[in-house]
Amino acid sequence: MTGVHGQVLGHVVRRSVEAYSDQKAQEDMNQFFAQHQLPGWAVAGIALYAIFFAVALASIRYTIGDVIATLMMVETPKTETITTISEPAKSADPDAPLEKEDYLLDTETVTIRHEPVTKTGRSTMRHMVKHAGSFSRWRGLSVSFVYHLCVGAVLSLVPRHQPLLQGAVSILATVMFSRIHMTWTHVLISMPSEKTWFRRMPSRKMQRNVLLPSAVYAAAQQLTIYMPMLLAVVLGLHRVNHQQLVHEFTKADRVVYAVKLGACLLTAAFVALTVLLPANVTLTRIEASMLPEEDEALVPFDRTFDGKVVPAIVGGTGCVSFVDAWRTVDRKVRFRIVKIYAQLFTMQTIIVILGMIGLAAFAVGIKHIQSGH
């Protein structure tokens, strides 16, 4: 339920954590602190700043990229049909003979299509707070934590220097824990319930309906991550280090490097829009189609998906098919989803820039204080 930047960011963070766990990386960090002789209060300040920075990024990503985006994927705007019945106009002459049309009633039918609740991120947030409380922006957070913890635990068993094996295991882990993922979706799109999330887990029989969509979604995630990386390797970007870029490259070399880097970013965006986004929406809508009848949806959505869902009681699967899950998505909805992910990317970029500026200012302040002593 996250966009391309979320997948890439998660991959980078995971690599960073792994790198930090290396003995050499720990020695380099200890050498850095020893060289600059940072006081204890400065180290504590940097740590608190980093924690606040990480929590702010994660909170925004979860609220917009997971909660709001999921509601946008499943909502079906309400439509009302109003039929007005009136008697035909009578002739002014009471002695005039009755015509055939005089026995018919005049009817007029008007269909009103309401504005979607998830038209914008702000309107979605207002709706959530009104119907699900002030903390609804973090709804389903515990399920999300358990799901990602389980997937991460499986991935931790794979050597990090084997990317192909990691990709295959990631797909397998996503399929293994698809029941928890479906529970997460149900919690996100439904009204608050007194049941705990593990009591709302669907049956294993229902899980069969999401095995293929989960595998496709996981494969799309890996493709979105590794396609740009593969292109970077082909273009030779992996051989460029900071020393070369700053001190050895000419102006023309830097322009070529920027063009190659831009090609990798455009590749990531293209794969995300054409592969990852449809896979994400398809999986979410299939999971939403199996929301239990006793659970009231937080936003209006058509549980039959334009009559495509055949109930299990009459021999159907009880969920929308893989193909219909994407076909039944309106173009306006697709545009809103892309737009909300673009807004999320912009917000996170601004926060990262401000965070780096703040950290630089903090470092300058520490240096000034140390030089004053």
VOGU-340642 format. One record per residue (C-alpha): residue number from 1; residue in one letter; x, y, z. Coordinates in steps of 0.02 Angstrom, whole numbers. Each point is the difference from the previous one (the first is absolute). Layout:
! residues N
<seq:NUM | type:A | X:X | Y:Y | Z:Z>
...
This chain:
! residues 373
<seq:1 | type:M | X:0 | Y:0 | Z:0>
<seq:2 | type:T | X:143 | Y:113 | Z:-29>
<seq:3 | type:G | X:66 | Y:94 | Z:-149>
<seq:4 | type:V | X:161 | Y:-17 | Z:-95>
<seq:5 | type:H | X:93 | Y:122 | Z:112>
<seq:6 | type:G | X:-56 | Y:-103 | Z:149>
<seq:7 | type:Q | X:70 | Y:-160 | Z:-75>
<seq:8 | type:V | X:166 | Y:81 | Z:-46>
<seq:9 | type:L | X:10 | Y:89 | Z:168>
<seq:10 | type:G | X:-33 | Y:-163 | Z:92>
<seq:11 | type:H | X:134 | Y:-87 | Z:-101>
<seq:12 | type:V | X:126 | Y:137 | Z:35>
<seq:13 | type:V | X:-41 | Y:2 | Z:185>
<seq:14 | type:R | X:18 | Y:-189 | Z:11>
<seq:15 | type:R | X:170 | Y:10 | Z:-86>
<seq:16 | type:S | X:51 | Y:140 | Z:117>
<seq:17 | type:V | X:-47 | Y:-101 | Z:153>
<seq:18 | type:E | X:95 | Y:-149 | Z:-66>
<seq:19 | type:A | X:151 | Y:108 | Z:-36>
<seq:20 | type:Y | X:-8 | Y:73 | Z:175>
<seq:21 | type:S | X:4 | Y:-174 | Z:73>
<seq:22 | type:D | X:168 | Y:-33 | Z:-84>
<seq:23 | type:Q | X:151 | Y:10 | Z:113>
<seq:24 | type:K | X:92 | Y:115 | Z:-120>
<seq:25 | type:A | X:-145 | Y:123 | Z:-4>
<seq:26 | type:Q | X:-6 | Y:3 | Z:189>
<seq:27 | type:E | X:188 | Y:33 | Z:8>
<seq:28 | type:D | X:-17 | Y:143 | Z:-125>
<seq:29 | type:M | X:-139 | Y:79 | Z:103>
<seq:30 | type:N | X:100 | Y:-16 | Z:161>
<seq:31 | type:Q | X:149 | Y:79 | Z:-88>
<seq:32 | type:F | X:-109 | Y:144 | Z:-59>
<seq:33 | type:F | X:-63 | Y:40 | Z:175>
<seq:34 | type:A | X:175 | Y:-17 | Z:72>
<seq:35 | type:Q | X:74 | Y:114 | Z:-133>
<seq:36 | type:H | X:-127 | Y:139 | Z:25>
<seq:37 | type:Q | X:-5 | Y:-24 | Z:189>
<seq:38 | type:L | X:-186 | Y:32 | Z:11>
<seq:39 | type:P | X:-66 | Y:27 | Z:177>
<seq:40 | type:G | X:-131 | Y:-117 | Z:70>
<seq:41 | type:W | X:-139 | Y:129 | Z:-14>
<seq:42 | type:A | X:39 | Y:23 | Z:-185>
<seq:43 | type:V | X:-8 | Y:-186 | Z:-35>
<seq:44 | type:A | X:-165 | Y:-11 | Z:96>
<seq:45 | type:G | X:-67 | Y:149 | Z:-97>
<seq:46 | type:I | X:45 | Y:-79 | Z:-167>
<seq:47 | type:A | X:-81 | Y:-164 | Z:53>
<seq:48 | type:L | X:-161 | Y:86 | Z:55>
<seq:49 | type:Y | X:-3 | Y:103 | Z:-161>
<seq:50 | type:A | X:21 | Y:-158 | Z:-104>
<seq:51 | type:I | X:-139 | Y:-88 | Z:95>
<seq:52 | type:F | X:-119 | Y:147 | Z:-21>
<seq:53 | type:F | X:45 | Y:12 | Z:-184>
<seq:54 | type:A | X:-31 | Y:-186 | Z:-30>
<seq:55 | type:V | X:-166 | Y:1 | Z:95>
<seq:56 | type:A | X:-62 | Y:151 | Z:-98>
<seq:57 | type:L | X:42 | Y:-81 | Z:-167>
<seq:58 | type:A | X:-77 | Y:-166 | Z:49>
<seq:59 | type:S | X:-159 | Y:82 | Z:65>
<seq:60 | type:I | X:-28 | Y:100 | Z:-159>
<seq:61 | type:R | X:39 | Y:-149 | Z:-109>
<seq:62 | type:Y | X:-121 | Y:-113 | Z:95>
<seq:63 | type:T | X:-144 | Y:124 | Z:8>
<seq:64 | type:I | X:7 | Y:54 | Z:-181>
<seq:65 | type:G | X:82 | Y:-147 | Z:-88>
<seq:66 | type:D | X:-93 | Y:-138 | Z:90>
<seq:67 | type:V | X:-160 | Y:61 | Z:83>
<seq:68 | type:I | X:-60 | Y:137 | Z:-118>
<seq:69 | type:A | X:61 | Y:-86 | Z:-159>
<seq:70 | type:T | X:-87 | Y:-162 | Z:48>
<seq:71 | type:L | X:-165 | Y:89 | Z:28>
<seq:72 | type:M | X:18 | Y:83 | Z:-170>
<seq:73 | type:M | X:26 | Y:-169 | Z:-82>
<seq:74 | type:V | X:-162 | Y:-76 | Z:64>
<seq:75 | type:E | X:-125 | Y:144 | Z:6>
<seq:76 | type:T | X:-149 | Y:1 | Z:-117>
<seq:77 | type:P | X:-88 | Y:170 | Z:5>
<seq:78 | type:K | X:-183 | Y:-6 | Z:49>
<seq:79 | type:T | X:-131 | Y:20 | Z:-135>
<seq:80 | type:E | X:-184 | Y:39 | Z:28>
<seq:81 | type:T | X:-139 | Y:-23 | Z:-125>
<seq:82 | type:I | X:-149 | Y:116 | Z:25>
<seq:83 | type:T | X:-158 | Y:-36 | Z:-97>
<seq:84 | type:T | X:-136 | Y:134 | Z:-9>
<seq:85 | type:I | X:-177 | Y:-54 | Z:-46>
<seq:86 | type:S | X:-129 | Y:129 | Z:-51>
<seq:87 | type:E | X:-171 | Y:-3 | Z:-81>
<seq:88 | type:P | X:-13 | Y:62 | Z:-178>
<seq:89 | type:A | X:-67 | Y:174 | Z:-30>
<seq:90 | type:K | X:-188 | Y:0 | Z:-17>
<seq:91 | type:S | X:-91 | Y:88 | Z:-139>
<seq:92 | type:A | X:-84 | Y:164 | Z:42>
<seq:93 | type:D | X:-159 | Y:-61 | Z:-83>
<seq:94 | type:P | X:-89 | Y:-124 | Z:117>
<seq:95 | type:D | X:-105 | Y:-66 | Z:-145>
<seq:96 | type:A | X:151 | Y:-41 | Z:-109>
<seq:97 | type:P | X:21 | Y:-186 | Z:-38>
<seq:98 | type:L | X:141 | Y:-92 | Z:93>
<seq:99 | type:E | X:152 | Y:-48 | Z:-100>
<seq:100 | type:K | X:106 | Y:-153 | Z:29>
<seq:101 | type:E | X:140 | Y:107 | Z:72>
<seq:102 | type:D | X:-118 | Y:68 | Z:132>
<seq:103 | type:Y | X:0 | Y:-169 | Z:88>
<seq:104 | type:L | X:191 | Y:-6 | Z:13>
<seq:105 | type:L | X:100 | Y:77 | Z:142>
<seq:106 | type:D | X:150 | Y:110 | Z:-35>
<seq:107 | type:T | X:161 | Y:-69 | Z:77>
<seq:108 | type:E | X:169 | Y:83 | Z:12>
<seq:109 | type:T | X:155 | Y:-90 | Z:63>
<seq:110 | type:V | X:154 | Y:93 | Z:61>
<seq:111 | type:T | X:162 | Y:-86 | Z:55>
<seq:112 | type:I | X:105 | Y:96 | Z:125>
<seq:113 | type:R | X:183 | Y:-50 | Z:20>
<seq:114 | type:H | X:72 | Y:62 | Z:164>
<seq:115 | type:E | X:177 | Y:65 | Z:16>
<seq:116 | type:P | X:118 | Y:-137 | Z:62>
<seq:117 | type:V | X:53 | Y:9 | Z:181>
<seq:118 | type:T | X:180 | Y:-31 | Z:-53>
<seq:119 | type:K | X:3 | Y:139 | Z:-129>
<seq:120 | type:T | X:150 | Y:76 | Z:88>
<seq:121 | type:G | X:113 | Y:-52 | Z:141>
<seq:122 | type:R | X:-71 | Y:137 | Z:110>
<seq:123 | type:S | X:-181 | Y:-53 | Z:-28>
<seq:124 | type:T | X:47 | Y:-180 | Z:37>
<seq:125 | type:M | X:85 | Y:51 | Z:162>
<seq:126 | type:R | X:-153 | Y:100 | Z:55>
<seq:127 | type:H | X:-112 | Y:-148 | Z:-37>
<seq:128 | type:M | X:112 | Y:-119 | Z:98>
<seq:129 | type:V | X:11 | Y:113 | Z:152>
<seq:130 | type:K | X:-189 | Y:27 | Z:-1>
<seq:131 | type:H | X:-48 | Y:-185 | Z:-11>
<seq:132 | type:A | X:149 | Y:-91 | Z:75>
<seq:133 | type:G | X:78 | Y:120 | Z:124>
<seq:134 | type:S | X:155 | Y:110 | Z:11>
<seq:135 | type:F | X:121 | Y:-146 | Z:-3>
<seq:136 | type:S | X:-75 | Y:-73 | Z:-159>
<seq:137 | type:R | X:150 | Y:63 | Z:-100>
<seq:138 | type:W | X:99 | Y:-141 | Z:81>
<seq:139 | type:R | X:-137 | Y:-131 | Z:-9>
<seq:140 | type:G | X:63 | Y:-176 | Z:-31>
<seq:141 | type:L | X:176 | Y:45 | Z:56>
<seq:142 | type:S | X:16 | Y:-153 | Z:112>
<seq:143 | type:V | X:-49 | Y:-117 | Z:-142>
<seq:144 | type:S | X:123 | Y:87 | Z:-115>
<seq:145 | type:F | X:138 | Y:-19 | Z:128>
<seq:146 | type:V | X:-32 | Y:-187 | Z:21>
<seq:147 | type:Y | X:-11 | Y:-28 | Z:-188>
<seq:148 | type:H | X:163 | Y:90 | Z:-40>
<seq:149 | type:L | X:84 | Y:-80 | Z:150>
<seq:150 | type:C | X:-45 | Y:-174 | Z:-64>
<seq:151 | type:V | X:57 | Y:37 | Z:-177>
<seq:152 | type:G | X:159 | Y:83 | Z:63>
<seq:153 | type:A | X:39 | Y:-148 | Z:114>
<seq:154 | type:V | X:-7 | Y:-119 | Z:-149>
<seq:155 | type:L | X:108 | Y:115 | Z:-106>
<seq:156 | type:S | X:129 | Y:14 | Z:138>
<seq:157 | type:L | X:39 | Y:-185 | Z:-25>
<seq:158 | type:V | X:62 | Y:33 | Z:-177>
<seq:159 | type:P | X:179 | Y:61 | Z:-30>
<seq:160 | type:R | X:-8 | Y:181 | Z:-55>
<seq:161 | type:H | X:129 | Y:-27 | Z:-137>
<seq:162 | type:Q | X:-120 | Y:-110 | Z:-98>
<seq:163 | type:P | X:-129 | Y:121 | Z:-74>
<seq:164 | type:L | X:-86 | Y:-129 | Z:-110>
<seq:165 | type:L | X:-28 | Y:-116 | Z:147>
<seq:166 | type:Q | X:-59 | Y:147 | Z:105>
<seq:167 | type:G | X:-127 | Y:47 | Z:-134>
<seq:168 | type:A | X:-67 | Y:-177 | Z:-11>
<seq:169 | type:V | X:-12 | Y:-17 | Z:189>
<seq:170 | type:S | X:-86 | Y:170 | Z:10>
<seq:171 | type:I | X:-135 | Y:-61 | Z:-120>
<seq:172 | type:L | X:-19 | Y:-161 | Z:98>
<seq:173 | type:A | X:-12 | Y:93 | Z:166>
<seq:174 | type:T | X:-133 | Y:118 | Z:-69>
<seq:175 | type:V | X:-105 | Y:-148 | Z:-55>
<seq:176 | type:M | X:27 | Y:-90 | Z:166>
<seq:177 | type:F | X:-66 | Y:145 | Z:103>
<seq:178 | type:S | X:-137 | Y:55 | Z:-122>
<seq:179 | type:R | X:-133 | Y:-36 | Z:132>
<seq:180 | type:I | X:75 | Y:132 | Z:113>
<seq:181 | type:H | X:12 | Y:120 | Z:-146>
<seq:182 | type:M | X:-185 | Y:-28 | Z:-41>
<seq:183 | type:T | X:-44 | Y:30 | Z:182>
<seq:184 | type:W | X:98 | Y:162 | Z:-8>
<seq:185 | type:T | X:-101 | Y:56 | Z:-151>
<seq:186 | type:H | X:-165 | Y:-45 | Z:86>
<seq:187 | type:V | X:49 | Y:102 | Z:154>
<seq:188 | type:L | X:46 | Y:149 | Z:-109>
<seq:189 | type:I | X:-161 | Y:6 | Z:-100>
<seq:190 | type:S | X:-127 | Y:-43 | Z:136>
<seq:191 | type:M | X:-77 | Y:93 | Z:145>
<seq:192 | type:P | X:80 | Y:-24 | Z:172>
<seq:193 | type:S | X:-39 | Y:-171 | Z:73>
<seq:194 | type:E | X:0 | Y:-69 | Z:176>
<seq:195 | type:K | X:87 | Y:-157 | Z:-66>
<seq:196 | type:T | X:188 | Y:-9 | Z:6>
<seq:197 | type:W | X:84 | Y:-13 | Z:-169>
<seq:198 | type:F | X:54 | Y:-182 | Z:22>
<seq:199 | type:R | X:-182 | Y:-48 | Z:31>
<seq:200 | type:R | X:-44 | Y:81 | Z:-166>
<seq:201 | type:M | X:123 | Y:-104 | Z:-101>
<seq:202 | type:P | X:-84 | Y:-83 | Z:-151>
<seq:203 | type:S | X:-5 | Y:-187 | Z:-21>
<seq:204 | type:R | X:134 | Y:-96 | Z:-93>
<seq:205 | type:K | X:-129 | Y:-38 | Z:-133>
<seq:206 | type:M | X:-18 | Y:186 | Z:-33>
<seq:207 | type:Q | X:188 | Y:16 | Z:-2>
<seq:208 | type:R | X:7 | Y:-106 | Z:-158>
<seq:209 | type:N | X:-81 | Y:142 | Z:-96>
<seq:210 | type:V | X:147 | Y:117 | Z:36>
<seq:211 | type:L | X:147 | Y:-117 | Z:-25>
<seq:212 | type:L | X:24 | Y:45 | Z:-183>
<seq:213 | type:P | X:-33 | Y:188 | Z:21>
<seq:214 | type:S | X:120 | Y:3 | Z:148>
<seq:215 | type:A | X:136 | Y:-86 | Z:-102>
<seq:216 | type:V | X:-27 | Y:121 | Z:-145>
<seq:217 | type:Y | X:7 | Y:150 | Z:118>
<seq:218 | type:A | X:160 | Y:-62 | Z:82>
<seq:219 | type:A | X:79 | Y:-33 | Z:-170>
<seq:220 | type:A | X:-48 | Y:177 | Z:-53>
<seq:221 | type:Q | X:85 | Y:68 | Z:155>
<seq:222 | type:Q | X:161 | Y:-91 | Z:-41>
<seq:223 | type:L | X:-9 | Y:54 | Z:-181>
<seq:224 | type:T | X:-21 | Y:181 | Z:52>
<seq:225 | type:I | X:155 | Y:-11 | Z:110>
<seq:226 | type:Y | X:117 | Y:-102 | Z:-107>
<seq:227 | type:M | X:-39 | Y:65 | Z:-175>
<seq:228 | type:P | X:76 | Y:172 | Z:36>
<seq:229 | type:M | X:145 | Y:-83 | Z:91>
<seq:230 | type:L | X:33 | Y:-114 | Z:-148>
<seq:231 | type:L | X:-3 | Y:150 | Z:-116>
<seq:232 | type:A | X:122 | Y:90 | Z:116>
<seq:233 | type:V | X:119 | Y:-147 | Z:-11>
<seq:234 | type:V | X:-14 | Y:-5 | Z:-189>
<seq:235 | type:L | X:37 | Y:187 | Z:-8>
<seq:236 | type:G | X:148 | Y:-21 | Z:117>
<seq:237 | type:L | X:-67 | Y:111 | Z:139>
<seq:238 | type:H | X:50 | Y:-127 | Z:132>
<seq:239 | type:R | X:185 | Y:33 | Z:-39>
<seq:240 | type:V | X:-13 | Y:186 | Z:38>
<seq:241 | type:N | X:46 | Y:53 | Z:176>
<seq:242 | type:H | X:-11 | Y:166 | Z:91>
<seq:243 | type:Q | X:184 | Y:39 | Z:-25>
<seq:244 | type:Q | X:-13 | Y:-18 | Z:-189>
<seq:245 | type:L | X:-160 | Y:99 | Z:-11>
<seq:246 | type:V | X:66 | Y:149 | Z:98>
<seq:247 | type:H | X:184 | Y:10 | Z:-43>
<seq:248 | type:E | X:32 | Y:-98 | Z:-160>
<seq:249 | type:F | X:-153 | Y:25 | Z:-110>
<seq:250 | type:T | X:-6 | Y:142 | Z:-124>
<seq:251 | type:K | X:-156 | Y:103 | Z:-27>
<seq:252 | type:A | X:-45 | Y:-107 | Z:-151>
<seq:253 | type:D | X:25 | Y:-159 | Z:102>
<seq:254 | type:R | X:-119 | Y:64 | Z:133>
<seq:255 | type:V | X:-131 | Y:40 | Z:-132>
<seq:256 | type:V | X:14 | Y:-177 | Z:-70>
<seq:257 | type:Y | X:-12 | Y:-70 | Z:176>
<seq:258 | type:A | X:-156 | Y:104 | Z:35>
<seq:259 | type:V | X:-82 | Y:-60 | Z:-161>
<seq:260 | type:K | X:36 | Y:-182 | Z:43>
<seq:261 | type:L | X:-66 | Y:24 | Z:176>
<seq:262 | type:G | X:-156 | Y:84 | Z:-69>
<seq:263 | type:A | X:-27 | Y:-148 | Z:-116>
<seq:264 | type:C | X:3 | Y:-118 | Z:149>
<seq:265 | type:L | X:-126 | Y:108 | Z:95>
<seq:266 | type:L | X:-115 | Y:10 | Z:-151>
<seq:267 | type:T | X:10 | Y:-189 | Z:-19>
<seq:268 | type:A | X:-52 | Y:-20 | Z:182>
<seq:269 | type:A | X:-147 | Y:119 | Z:-24>
<seq:270 | type:F | X:-55 | Y:-86 | Z:-161>
<seq:271 | type:V | X:3 | Y:-174 | Z:77>
<seq:272 | type:A | X:-91 | Y:65 | Z:153>
<seq:273 | type:L | X:-141 | Y:78 | Z:-102>
<seq:274 | type:T | X:-21 | Y:-142 | Z:-125>
<seq:275 | type:V | X:35 | Y:-152 | Z:109>
<seq:276 | type:L | X:4 | Y:34 | Z:187>
<seq:277 | type:L | X:-151 | Y:115 | Z:10>
<seq:278 | type:P | X:-120 | Y:-117 | Z:-93>
<seq:279 | type:A | X:62 | Y:-148 | Z:103>
<seq:280 | type:N | X:-23 | Y:97 | Z:161>
<seq:281 | type:V | X:-176 | Y:59 | Z:-43>
<seq:282 | type:T | X:-50 | Y:-173 | Z:-63>
<seq:283 | type:L | X:54 | Y:-87 | Z:160>
<seq:284 | type:T | X:-83 | Y:131 | Z:110>
<seq:285 | type:R | X:-166 | Y:-10 | Z:-92>
<seq:286 | type:I | X:-1 | Y:-190 | Z:1>
<seq:287 | type:E | X:29 | Y:3 | Z:188>
<seq:288 | type:A | X:-134 | Y:134 | Z:22>
<seq:289 | type:S | X:-128 | Y:-105 | Z:-97>
<seq:290 | type:M | X:14 | Y:-132 | Z:138>
<seq:291 | type:L | X:-40 | Y:120 | Z:142>
<seq:292 | type:P | X:-124 | Y:-91 | Z:114>
<seq:293 | type:E | X:-181 | Y:58 | Z:-12>
<seq:294 | type:E | X:-4 | Y:43 | Z:186>
<seq:295 | type:D | X:142 | Y:126 | Z:-24>
<seq:296 | type:E | X:-61 | Y:171 | Z:-54>
<seq:297 | type:A | X:112 | Y:87 | Z:-126>
<seq:298 | type:L | X:77 | Y:167 | Z:49>
<seq:299 | type:V | X:-27 | Y:68 | Z:-176>
<seq:300 | type:P | X:-140 | Y:-49 | Z:-119>
<seq:301 | type:F | X:51 | Y:-135 | Z:-121>
<seq:302 | type:D | X:-92 | Y:-124 | Z:-108>
<seq:303 | type:R | X:28 | Y:-173 | Z:75>
<seq:304 | type:T | X:-61 | Y:-81 | Z:-161>
<seq:305 | type:F | X:122 | Y:100 | Z:-108>
<seq:306 | type:D | X:-126 | Y:33 | Z:-137>
<seq:307 | type:G | X:-73 | Y:-174 | Z:21>
<seq:308 | type:K | X:167 | Y:-86 | Z:-30>
<seq:309 | type:V | X:2 | Y:-86 | Z:170>
<seq:310 | type:V | X:-89 | Y:-168 | Z:6>
<seq:311 | type:P | X:-40 | Y:-51 | Z:180>
<seq:312 | type:A | X:79 | Y:-162 | Z:61>
<seq:313 | type:I | X:-171 | Y:-62 | Z:54>
<seq:314 | type:V | X:-52 | Y:-16 | Z:-182>
<seq:315 | type:G | X:162 | Y:-79 | Z:-57>
<seq:316 | type:G | X:106 | Y:155 | Z:-30>
<seq:317 | type:T | X:164 | Y:53 | Z:78>
<seq:318 | type:G | X:-78 | Y:136 | Z:107>
<seq:319 | type:C | X:125 | Y:129 | Z:-63>
<seq:320 | type:V | X:34 | Y:104 | Z:-154>
<seq:321 | type:S | X:112 | Y:-81 | Z:-130>
<seq:322 | type:F | X:180 | Y:51 | Z:-31>
<seq:323 | type:V | X:-41 | Y:84 | Z:-166>
<seq:324 | type:D | X:-164 | Y:84 | Z:54>
<seq:325 | type:A | X:82 | Y:71 | Z:156>
<seq:326 | type:W | X:101 | Y:118 | Z:-110>
<seq:327 | type:R | X:-125 | Y:23 | Z:-141>
<seq:328 | type:T | X:-134 | Y:65 | Z:118>
<seq:329 | type:V | X:111 | Y:142 | Z:59>
<seq:330 | type:D | X:-56 | Y:166 | Z:-70>
<seq:331 | type:R | X:129 | Y:108 | Z:-89>
<seq:332 | type:K | X:-33 | Y:142 | Z:121>
<seq:333 | type:V | X:39 | Y:-117 | Z:144>
<seq:334 | type:R | X:164 | Y:-53 | Z:-82>
<seq:335 | type:F | X:47 | Y:182 | Z:-21>
<seq:336 | type:R | X:-39 | Y:38 | Z:183>
<seq:337 | type:I | X:108 | Y:-146 | Z:57>
<seq:338 | type:V | X:147 | Y:57 | Z:-105>
<seq:339 | type:K | X:-26 | Y:177 | Z:63>
<seq:340 | type:I | X:-1 | Y:-50 | Z:184>
<seq:341 | type:Y | X:161 | Y:-99 | Z:-22>
<seq:342 | type:A | X:79 | Y:149 | Z:-89>
<seq:343 | type:Q | X:-52 | Y:112 | Z:145>
<seq:344 | type:L | X:74 | Y:-124 | Z:123>
<seq:345 | type:F | X:164 | Y:-5 | Z:-94>
<seq:346 | type:T | X:6 | Y:190 | Z:-2>
<seq:347 | type:M | X:-37 | Y:14 | Z:186>
<seq:348 | type:Q | X:132 | Y:-129 | Z:45>
<seq:349 | type:T | X:128 | Y:85 | Z:-111>
<seq:350 | type:I | X:-33 | Y:168 | Z:83>
<seq:351 | type:I | X:15 | Y:-79 | Z:173>
<seq:352 | type:V | X:164 | Y:-83 | Z:-47>
<seq:353 | type:I | X:71 | Y:165 | Z:-65>
<seq:354 | type:L | X:-56 | Y:95 | Z:155>
<seq:355 | type:G | X:68 | Y:-139 | Z:109>
<seq:356 | type:M | X:171 | Y:9 | Z:-83>
<seq:357 | type:I | X:1 | Y:190 | Z:19>
<seq:358 | type:G | X:-46 | Y:-16 | Z:182>
<seq:359 | type:L | X:135 | Y:-131 | Z:29>
<seq:360 | type:A | X:129 | Y:110 | Z:-86>
<seq:361 | type:A | X:-52 | Y:148 | Z:108>
<seq:362 | type:F | X:14 | Y:-109 | Z:155>
<seq:363 | type:A | X:175 | Y:-55 | Z:-50>
<seq:364 | type:V | X:53 | Y:181 | Z:-30>
<seq:365 | type:G | X:-67 | Y:46 | Z:171>
<seq:366 | type:I | X:98 | Y:-140 | Z:82>
<seq:367 | type:K | X:160 | Y:53 | Z:-89>
<seq:368 | type:H | X:-28 | Y:181 | Z:52>
<seq:369 | type:I | X:-24 | Y:-50 | Z:182>
<seq:370 | type:Q | X:156 | Y:-110 | Z:-3>
<seq:371 | type:S | X:104 | Y:138 | Z:-80>
<seq:372 | type:G | X:-62 | Y:123 | Z:131>
<seq:373 | type:H | X:72 | Y:-109 | Z:136>
